[in-house]
Amino acid sequence: MLDSDDLNMIVARIEAKNPLHAKKIKKHLKTQDSIFFERLTDFLGAYKAFLKKQGQGLSDALDCYLRLVAEVTLDHVRFLETGRYANQNFEEVKENVYDQPDIMDSYMKGLLLSQFFWRQHYAVFSFFIEALPSFQSMVENYLEIGCGHGLYLSQALKIFPKANIDVVDISASSLAMARLFTLSERPRYIQADIHDVQESEKYDFITLGEVLEHVQDPKKILAKVNALLKPQGLLFVTAPANAPAKDHLYLFHNEQEIKDMILKAGLNIVKDIHVYAEDVDSTRAQELKVSSLYAALAQKKG
Amino acid sequence: MDQIEILKKLNGIFNQVLHDPAIVLKSETTASDVEGWDSLTHVQLIFAIEKEFKIRFSALEIQQFANVGDICQKIQERQGSRAC
């Protein structure tokens, strides 16, 4: 299935710098279908154009990706030692990560590649792009909270071509990157804490991808989301469990804790997906505290 | 701690973490040579190695381990003894 020069280069570079991770990537690629490779080809085209604008190429992005993989591996070792995430304070993470353009730039570039090369990220990305088109006719006002690198935003722009789109992120670097990656001025890019956004605007659809674990009180964010949604409005929400990272604060021990929090916020779960970062059964995954990603399409009661 | 002792201890860790008493490590052993040494068990192995030798690796070091000899060498650097 490795039929593109770019993909061959990516795998070879990973192999040279992190053979163990290359082993995992090759196994992941072997299980993918033709749709994956079509999406990956499209993505790599957009990603290379995005990198070129910054005077960079895929090899630079791969260095960012490999740095991310190494950091996440070490973070997981420390997590096994302590049973908790290293960071406990939002302001410290903001100062040390979100407000550091160089760190954010490398982090987001690495995360972009992980959307295709990490099994849990790709499964959730697929879930998103396959679930959204059925809501095309009902979405006039769309909000993404925490756009990060902008990949999900790029898909929302395609799926909802006529919707008013707002994007709120606390990081100026993320907003700049999303703007550059999507090449779109259609959204309103708003740098703000979501809690400071007025509740006068009601959205048909909100995307909240991998945000809950970045705050000390995720219940508060879900309450805010509920207030921003129209009655019967939809929320696409994702959160990882047992997934230490330099900017993760709130530890979900399993997907049930995430589901419970969504339900307690007054939302019904329409459909969901839960994927471990490693290809193991759930008993072994729980025993070894393997990271996982949960995603749900939820609806406000109305 | 000398090279034989470190390798012996590493072997014991691999046997235990990978649940395979038949594994026999050499300096040149790589993940391709050991069934079950993958990204999942690597985290468990690093955790066990750090605990056993009372050392801490950096993220870059973990990424660059290509074989058992690299791990051995890094342990020895931390402990200030000879290379494997």
HADDOCK unambig.tbl for C-alpha pairs under 7 A between the chains (distance, minus, plus):
assign (segid A and resid 17 and name CA) (segid B and resid 64 and name CA) 6.37 0.50 0.50
assign (segid A and resid 18 and name CA) (segid B and resid 63 and name CA) 5.46 0.50 0.50
assign (segid A and resid 18 and name CA) (segid B and resid 64 and name CA) 6.06 0.50 0.50
assign (segid A and resid 19 and name CA) (segid B and resid 66 and name CA) 6.60 0.50 0.50
assign (segid A and resid 20 and name CA) (segid B and resid 31 and name CA) 6.71 0.50 0.50
assign (segid A and resid 20 and name CA) (segid B and resid 38 and name CA) 5.97 0.50 0.50
assign (segid A and resid 20 and name CA) (segid B and resid 39 and name CA) 5.83 0.50 0.50
assign (segid A and resid 21 and name CA) (segid B and resid 39 and name CA) 6.12 0.50 0.50
assign (segid A and resid 24 and name CA) (segid B and resid 39 and name CA) 6.64 0.50 0.50
assign (segid A and resid 70 and name CA) (segid B and resid 59 and name CA) 5.03 0.50 0.50
assign (segid A and resid 70 and name CA) (segid B and resid 60 and name CA) 6.33 0.50 0.50
assign (segid A and resid 70 and name CA) (segid B and resid 62 and name CA) 6.70 0.50 0.50
assign (segid A and resid 70 and name CA) (segid B and resid 63 and name CA) 5.39 0.50 0.50
assign (segid A and resid 71 and name CA) (segid B and resid 59 and name CA) 5.29 0.50 0.50
assign (segid A and resid 73 and name CA) (segid B and resid 43 and name CA) 6.52 0.50 0.50
assign (segid A and resid 74 and name CA) (segid B and resid 59 and name CA) 5.49 0.50 0.50
assign (segid A and resid 77 and name CA) (segid B and resid 43 and name CA) 5.83 0.50 0.50
assign (segid A and resid 77 and name CA) (segid B and resid 46 and name CA) 6.99 0.50 0.50
assign (segid A and resid 77 and name CA) (segid B and resid 47 and name CA) 5.45 0.50 0.50
assign (segid A and resid 278 and name CA) (segid B and resid 40 and name CA) 6.72 0.50 0.50
